């Protein structure tokens, strides 16, 4: 038995331009700097705090890429703070109540009124509209919200998702996330602003976790290290020009919790373009779609694996850029929609072993790689040199599901790889096998070919035994069915019988037969008249003698490419050799109110 690594070396050197470097699987490590978005909160924006932050960032070895001011008018107009706290703000200012996924049973259980009835009453509001309805400002609504909470007239539907029954001056309203308005007012009050920084640093010198805990400091500034940003502001708040002592809510500094959160914040606050941001570009290169990255910037609940679900932001928190990209790619693999094969009907699993090899999550003994395929030694070979060839294209469970161009990209590489495997193993021949579907022996639902070296008498793969000789009748039946599969008729767009005119042609109708055949002789020859109809009207169909028995009373049929002929001034519908009569499984009710063949037309000469 030839060792797998020896076979690998032989195969890799058996063609010109083949892979000659170390062929076991390589993991390419990207080096992306950590880059965070942080800002001085409105209550702490003073020249003294700016100077302190500048000095601390320099002291800690962080490079400031961009800095500046965003005024309250811009924050309000562009709803920057609303998008920043999207999970909370979406219920308070962005979405209307009828756009929210409110658990109707919980709503009724708390407030004693059906959710739809409450909506119809016109007394359900988000926090912003609730202020207008009650005639109060953000501060007053915050006070009312606190009173309502103490009175037990509030319910939590989920994380950051609350509703309260608020009353004021004889008015009652059901309001969502009313507490957010006071948070928002701190940012949009005229004269207020934030002062922001985009900073970057080498993760090898400072981890993201240390950036948050030691450079910025924990959320509660009283617990922050003295030389951290929050700790320093807390210690000298009066000297720095603050009007009140910092606390957990007013802790002076905001900082991104992860590289991904920082990207979302740069895109929101500073309108950074995804493909022009270094971290954003790296996310795209890792295979995450732009739409998904933008949607994830709103911190949705995602599948985490092993049946668990949670916050996207929490899943990526406190890890450095490279690890964050890798973990985000893993989460995308778990959460991405699973396409169904258009032929096989099998759902594609992006966590299958071949997809993981392509995604560099699992190793392989690589034989060959191009832009469109990867070939590697089978992990459980039936003989030395047994090679698997897979397409790099994802989303196709079987070979039959692949579009012609991608299937062609895969198969065009097979002769070259098979020739190399044959030469490297000293084989007399090779099997090139492909299984499509479980019943054909496919176990990994990603298209793949097996190249199996063969030697005389090895009996590694048993050839199927021939059956009985094929007869002409059997061949005719199979050929007809294959031809129908190769050239399927398009699903017709059905017209209405009532719309038939003397010059109608190329008509598709779905009709019910309402009469038996009666012999008829016309200028078209001898044949049979049969009445058919749909819900709009009826019409007489003329069948040639060769079509006798094609339409049976009481059954439904599809008439394809039918046309009208005039017989003594009356319409007769015909289906000639260019058309087709097919039984239909649908049920059609025919109207007896009107028969278009009863109308007599007069031929007018031009």
Secondary structure, 3 states (H helix, E strand, C coil): CCCHHHHHHHHHCCCCCCCCCCCECCCCCCCCCEEEEEEECHHHCCHHHHHHHHHHHHHCCCEEEEEEEEEHHHHHHCCHHHHHCHHHHHHHHHCCHHHCCCCHHHHHHHHCCCHHHHHHCCCEEEHHHHHHHHCCCHHHHHHHHHHHHHCCCEEEEECCEEEEEEEECCEEEEEECCCHHHHHHHHHCCCCEEEEEEEEECCCCCCHHHHHHHHHCCCCHHHCCCCCHHHHHHHCCCCCCCCCCCCCCCCCEEECCCHHHHHHHHHHHCCCCHHHCHHHHHHHHCCCCHHHHHHHCCCCEEEEECCEEEEHHHHCCCCCHHHHHHHHHHHHHHHCCCCECCCCCCECCCCCHHHHHHCCCCCCEEEEECCCEEEEECCCCCCCCCEEEEECCCCCCCHHHCCHHHHHHHHCCHHHHHHHHHHHHCCCEEEEEECCCHHHCCCCCCCEEEEEEECCCCCCCCCCCCCCCCCHHHHHHHHHHHHHHHCCCCCCCCCCHHHCCCCCCCEEEEEEECCCCEEEEECCEEEEEEEEECCCCEEEEEEEHHHCCCCCCCCEEEEEEEEEEEECCEEEEECCCCCEEEECCCCCCCCCCCEHHHCCCCCCCC
